[in-house]
């Protein structure tokens, strides 16, 4: 049984990756990060899923890095834009260098527990807006991860070439309940249905002829 670290935000994509790794028969260690995002709804969802499934789960507070990473509407006092991910306005949701930082920490954790890989949920729908979700970034980070430590760690991105609708289809085929996830960039009681994350999520459910189990404003 291979030991793997899954970067688990509590959102749809990482929820699917987590269960994909479990279904592959891996010994899964979930790793979540509090990087100063506006709310912890996703982290709460992640903690509950791991608790119910008996998965080892660490939540690491790295909020101190935000004194270096200014300018993102996900962490600064900047309005969350409404509209589709492909809109130029959604670039304000980019957190500088986020995935490189999170992957570096996850790789270090993998080495410390002798895990052979780190899994995360970048996908083709993110490529246009998030540079650190592009295949070339993943390829280069994987190359670095092979030589950064005495123990090589593989970066596994099982849905890199899939869109969100296809990821959801894979999760539904696994029998997953997406009521146990949170996607909205706003941390209110109900999902807003208007930010890029909500719109993409709703489109994915519509493409699969399914109704999103989350309540919306």
N, C-alpha and C positions, 0 to 999 in steps of 0.2 A: 504493500500500500504506500503510494507516494505521499509525502507530506508537502502541502502547498499553502501559501499565504494568499488570501483573497482580499484585495482592497475593496471594502464593502461600505458604500456610502449610505445604503438604505433605500436607494432609488431603484427604478425598474431594471436598469441594465445590470447593476452589480448584484441585485437580487437573483437575476437569471444566471449570472456567472457563478454565484455562490452555489446554487443548486445544480448547475451543470457540473461543477467540480465534485460535488457530493455524488452525483449519479455516475461519475467516472470512477468512483470508488476511492477517491483521494481522502487523505486525512487532512481536513480543512481547518485552518486557523484564520479567523476573520480579523481584519484590521481596519479600523475606522479612524478618521481624523477630524478633530475640531480645529479648523484653520481660521475661525473667526467669521464663518458664514453667518448670515442674518438670523438664522434660527437653527434649532436642533431637532426639528421634526423628523428629518431623515435619520439622524443618529438615534433617536428614540425608537424609530421603526426597526432599525438595524439591531439594536440591543434586544428588542422583544423577539425578533425572529431567531437570533442566536440562542437566547435563553430557552425558547420553546424547543429548538432542535438540539440543544446540548452541544453547541459549537463553541470552542474557546474563542473569546472575543476581547480584543483590546481596543479601547478608545483613547487616542493620544491627543493631548492638548498641545497644539503648535501655534496657538493664537499669537504668540510673541513675534512671529514672522511678519505679521501685518504692518509693523512699523517700517518694513522694507518694501512691502507689496501694495502700493497704493493704486487707486484708480479703477477698481472693479466695483460694479454695482452690487456684487454678491457680498462684499466685505465692507465697503465704505458707505457713507451716508449719501448715496446717489440713488435716485429712483430706479426701480427695476423697470426696464422697458417692456412694453407690451407689443405683441406681434410675433411673426414667424421667425424661426431660427435663421433663415436665410437673409433676414433684414440686416442692413449695416448697423442698425441701432443695437443689435444683440452683441456686438463686439464689446460693449461695456460690461458684459458678464464674464469676460475673460479675466482670470486671476493669473497674473504673470508667473510663468514657470511652474504652475501648480503641479502638473503631473510629473515633472522631473523631480521635484522635491518629494512628492508622495512616494514615487517609485524608489527613490534612493533610500528613504526610510524603510520602506517595505522590503527592499533587498537586504538591508542590514538586519532586519528582523528575521528574514528567511535564513540568512547565514547563521544567526545566533541560535536558531532552533533546528538547524540542519534540514531545512526545507529545500526542495530542488527547484521550485518555481514560484513566481508571483503572478497571479491572475488579476486582470482588471478589465473594465467594461467599455473601453473605447470602441466606437463603431462608426460606420461610414456616414451616418447622419451628422456626426460631429466634425467631420473633416473640414467643412467649409468655414466654420466659425472658430474652431479651437485648434491652433497649430500643433498642440501637444497631444492630439488624438490622431494625427495623420500617420499612415503606414510607415513613412520614412522616419518619423520620430521613433516609433515603436521599434523599428529595425535597428536604428543606431543605439537606442537605449539597451536593447537586448545584447548587442555586440559589446557595449561597455560593461554590462552586467556579467559577461563571461570572464572578464579580466580584472574586475575591480577588487576581487577578493580571492583568497586561495581556493575557496569553494565557488565554482561557477553556479550562477542562478539564472534560469531561463525565464524570460518574461512571456507569459502566455496570454494572448488576447483572442479568445475563441470567436468573438463576433466582430472582428475588425472590419470585415468586408460585408457585413450585413447592416441593413437599416433597422430602425426601431421597430417597425411592423414585423420584420422577420425575427427579431429577437423575441418580441412578444409571442409570436407564433411558436417559437421553440419552447418558451416557458409554458404556454398553454398546453402544448403537447406533453410536457412533463407534469401537468396537473397543478401548476402553481397558482396560488391565490394572490393577485396583485393588490388586494385590499391591505396587505401587510407591507406596502411600500409607500413612499412619499416622493413626489416629483416637484411640486410647485416651488418656485423661487421665493414666494412670500410665505411667511410662517404663521398665517392666520388659521383660525379654526377649520375653515373650509378651503379647498384649493381654489385659486382665482379663475382658472380657465382662460386667462388672457396672456400670461407670460409665454415666452417661447417654449419653456419646458412643458407647460400644460398643453399648449397647442399641439406639440409633437406627440405627446402622450395620447391625447384624444384622437389624433389622426391614426395612430397605431392601432387603437382599439377599433376604430371605424373600419380600417383596412382588413381587420380580422373578423368583422361582423359581430363584434362583442361590445358590451357596455362596460365602461370603466366602473369598477366597484367603489371608487372614491367619491365622496359628495363634493359638489362644486357650489360656489356662490351664485 
